[in-house]
Amino acid sequence: MCGIVAASTHRQVSEILISGLRALEYRGYDSAGIAVQQDGSLLRLRTQGKVNDLQALLEETPLNGVCGIAHTRWATHGVPNTTNAHPHLSDDTVALVHNGIIENHEELRDELKSSGYRFSSDTDTEVMVHLVHRSMREGFDLFAAVREMVKKVRGAFAIAVTSASEPGVIIGARSGSPLVLGIGFDEHYLASDVHPLLTVTNRFVYLEEGDVVRLDTDRYQIRNRADELVDRPVKEADLAADAVQRGRYRHYMQKEIFEQPQAIAETLEGRIGTNRVLPNIFGVGADAVLEQVRQVHIVACGTSYHAGLVARYQLEELAGIPCTVEVASEYRYRHPVVPAQTLFVAISQSGETADTLAALRHARNSGYLAAMVICNVPESSIVREADLVLMTRAGPEIGVAATKAFTTQLVALQLLVLELARLAGHAKDSQIEAWAEDLHQLPGLVTKALGLDAEIEELAEQFVEKHHALFLGRGSHYPIAMEGALKLKEISYIHAEAYPAGELKHGPLALVDHDMPVVAVAPNNRLLEKLISNIEEVRARGGEMFVIADAEAVSSLKTRHGRVIKLETGGALLAPVVITVPLQLLAYHVAVLRGTDVDQPRNLAKSVTVE
């Protein structure tokens, strides 16, 4: 959610920090701030609003120093305003920025007030900086003071701390929120992820749970949760700095929609041969585990949850394996019954989604056969804690509304479905081979679907003045309708709901009138006739229909069924992926026409690292 950038350098640091904050804007935020060591003091600038506003403040009041910390905040405790923005100071000598939530902040606040500390914000973060200051006042250096503070707080956090009394020194710590150390030439950095640092380094250390790191320009030192000095591996990122630039596209979301053919191709590369899924693509020895699977539990949030729902239909139909799918924030607080030989599957784009990560940890002690993760970030917490892993290879996704992350998740799950179908003996070799051949066609089919862009842009004009929309689907396309509704509401702020089309008569039909556009997804399958009957119900009530239809289903649809957008879907396995594309384009163009912030919709964050 929030974003951290910190640097200890031999050059002016403000430009590095501001550049890093810009690269973190995709995470979502409502305020921004920076603190720099300057001439033995700490100077700070904060603002409610965007990084551009902070940049304007810096132009008016330059902060000249070589060591500093910066932050973009997404409000949890305290409203979005300048007072609650980070960095927070204690006695103008210690500055701290924080991602996460401190659960025992109220009792710590009372304790600190009794020690004479005054609070200027409503945040949970301010207790941390005062705790550090108190320990330094008692004789601890900054590194030791942060370690003492970490022992007292309870919750999830990634922090960067600096003090006017220790020039060039920055301390970082993580527990439940990601933090990476960047290694430059006579410079060291901290950040929430690698993206803000790609312009200055490609060498990173991924801090582990409980780590506390001390860095300056010349060296760094890491202590683990047990307070032992440890070495963590240095890894080189293969991302280019321009991988997170918009290029010729107007918005990151638009760019990422059009990157889907390549992202899908890369997700399939090296994982599928001419006639089957290649061995052990989920990890060494994975096949020996997967052949024991008799049931699957999938846990995820948001868009990833929709991907899991699609996989449920395909697992049960193609592999003959029972599957349940649950929202992670619900799963983690109940006591699931786990049948023998059940595979747990967690899906997360960032790998740091707090609810999904907590669900995985809950599952580790619940008797599952193994825990598998579908994820897009190789060094994320959730990947490191899983038994089996399949990376989606979507690449950086900056737009808050997931697009290529979703379609690559669907593809990764399809690989799992095919492998389980083979190992369970539920499908013949000829059928497995046919499905494998289908998957090879998928990038090309998505490219063709993107060719509908101009037609969808024109269609979007029919939605601009609407306040509500209904999405309908049946079978594995009901979750696709859910994803279409989610995309529209996320970025255009039009209220949208999705229903199984057969449920219309059980309530939603009461909402249908000429002012309620209804979008139906119509693959060419055995449920098409049923869907057409549902469309007739809408038309009979004066509803305005828009149908995204498989080209082979179009002949069954009449002019009276509304506006029909046809595309080639490639059959039952591929159709959910292909049909997703025009729904993404529809949401995008409606949002553009309505003038909303497409890449950073209000109140939302890209990586939800708090509960």
Disulfide bonds with the S-S distance in Angstrom:
none
